[in-house]
Amino acid sequence: MTMLTVFAPSGVELRAPALKLAKQRLAALGFQVTIDASVRARYQRFAGNDEARLATLYRVADAAPSVAMACRGGYGLTRTLDAIDWQRLARSVERGTRWVGHSDMTALQLGLLAHAGVRSWQGPMACDDFGRADEAGGVDEVTRDGFVEAMSGALEGVGFRTEAGFDGLQARGVLWGGNLAMVQSMLGTPHFPRVKGGVLFLEDVNEHPYRVERALLQLHQAGVLKAQKAVLLGAFTDYRKSPMDRGYTLKHAVAHLRSVCGTPILTGLPFGHVPTKVMLPVGARVQLLVDGRDVLIGW
């Protein structure tokens, strides 16, 4: 049976029913689920103070379960980045641990790539995805099945539909990225991966299109986007429109970015703070192929 540990590396987890439901559903999928003590930790908005959450990372890493899944994101990992013993975490990956999550987990995953060159998985989180109540839609089947297949080692690629105009595009490189706000916040730090010729994917939540544009322009002006072979945009959700927009939308933001950046920018990646999300191996070398509007990412 595959050992799976649910832990809280960032924000405080207050959803006891969701955690219980997530454990039941993951167990029904064949995982032996352990709930780490961190999910009950409370300090301000965090799952324990910084020292406690650092200890959580080491406790999970030293136990080296097959899967280390964050219960939720929020904010908090940024506080610990300078103190993390990255090789200690990397040894868990060498022993078979797959660190899984998205949102604030982006900081940990990019740090693992930058400092140790090891792979992790952007994917679902316990409470946010497997703990979603039935009346709220339950667990998305694509998300669930992709996770199970990835953790079994059988998943070799994902596909999606994008806009017209990229037919015939081919690229090979390291797949990396995650939450846009986290990627942007790590720029210029020792924890930011220096990936050249890669495939960068990005998503975000609660960020107005002008803020998305501003963050993407910073990555462009810093030379990050130019160094990639392709940029894949996932879901950008839950923002509020403003009377000041006057017709300005996310499409306009993407169009402007394309007008100043020569790197192909594809939309439609099914990933982000949405129920349906594919599994994405951060740090894996992938091949990107576009046939018409069909995109395949294989590894």
C-alpha positions, -999 to +999 in steps of 0.1 A: +000+000+000+013+035-009+021+056+021+007+091+019+012+119+045-010+150+047+008+179+062+004+217+066+034+237+055+018+271+052-016+284+062-036+272+092-061+244+085-095+250+101-116+226+080-118+194+101-147+179+081-128+184+048-097+168+063-117+138+075-133+135+041-100+138+023-085+110+044-115+087+036-114+094-001-076+089-004-078+057+016-105+045-007-081+050-036-056+026-020-034+050+000-024+044+036-030+079+049-012+095+078-023+130+091+007+149+103+003+168+136+009+201+117-027+202+104-038+209+140-011+236+147-023+272+152-002+303+152-018+335+138-027+326+102-001+299+100+000+261+108+025+268+136+052+293+139+081+294+115+102+270+135+074+245+139+066+246+102+103+240+094+102+211+117+072+198+099+091+197+066+120+178+082+096+154+100+079+145+068+111+144+048+128+121+073+099+098+073+100+097+035+065+086+027+057+078-009+036+109-012+038+141+009+006+161+001-001+195+014-035+199+030-038+235+017-017+265+006-022+300+019+010+317+029+040+307+049+067+288+031+084+320+020+093+327+056+112+294+058+131+294+025+164+308+038+165+283+067+156+251+049+182+223+046+175+216+010+197+185+008+178+170+037+145+174+018+162+162-014+172+129+003+135+122+008+130+125-030+159+102-035+141+077-012+110+079-032+089+108-018+068+128-042+060+162-028+026+172-041+006+204-041+002+238-057-003+275-047+021+283-018+038+249-024+053+265-054+079+280-032+090+247-018+090+230-052+110+257-070+135+257-041+139+220-044+146+225-081+170+254-076+190+239-048+189+202-054+177+197-090+150+172-078+115+167-092+082+173-074+046+175-085+022+204-089-012+189-084-041+186-059-041+192-022-059+172+004-085+195+018-089+218-012-095+189-037-101+156-020-119+173+009-144+192-013-180+184-002-203+165-025-227+195-026-198+216-038-190+192-066-169+166-048-136+154-062-131+161-099-126+129-118-098+142-140-079+155-109-084+123-090-075+099-118-045+119-129-032+120-094-036+082-089-019+075-122+009+099-115+016+084-081+016+049-095+043+060-120+021+053-150+014+089-161+036+099-190+019+130-203-010+154-203-029+171-230-052+201-234-067+225-260-053+259-267-060+288-290-054+286-327-021+299-340+005+275-325+001+245-348+034+227-354+051+241-323+076+217-308+098+222-278+119+202-254+130+215-220+126+214-182+090+219-170+087+243-142+066+270-126+034+271-106+016+300-089+025+333-106+026+354-074+050+329-058+072+327-089+073+365-091+082+367-054+111+344-057+127+363-086+162+375-077+165+352-047+188+322-043+157+300-044+147+309-080+156+282-105+178+295-134+160+275-161+170+282-197+152+266-226+124+254-204+086+252-205+072+276-179+036+271-166+017+297-145-016+301-127-031+324-100-062+332-080-077+365-067-054+385-090-070+411-113-058+409-149-038+440-146-019+425-117-014+393-138-001+415-166+022+434-143+037+402-128+042+386-163+058+418-175+083+417-146+092+381-156+096+393-192+116+424-183+139+403-161+146+380-191+129+349-176+102+345-204+127+352-231+149+323-218+120+298-222+109+279-252+072+282-243+050+296-216+017+278-206-010+298-189-035+279-167-065+293-148-066+329-134-097+329-113-118+346-086-108+382-093-133+412-092-138+433-122-136+471-118-154+500-134-120+513-143-113+483-166-134+498-195-132+466-215-098+455-204-097+418-197-073+390-192-073+384-230-060+419-235-033+413-209-022+382-227-023+399-261-001+428-248+024+403-234+025+385-267+032+418-285+064+424-265+076+389-259+087+365-286+083+334-266+051+314-275+025+320-249-003+293-249-035+295-229-059+267-218-037+246-195-062+229-171-044+238-139-048+263-111-072+270-083-100+252-101-115+217-095-100+202-127-063+201-127-037+179-144-005+166-128+026+185-137+061+172-128+082+202-118+118+196-129+111+169-155+124+172-190+094+173-213+085+174-249+058+199-260+039+192-292+011+213-307-011+197-334-038+222-346-051+233-312-042+201-294-013+203-270+006+173-256+032+175-228+051+142-225+079+131-202 
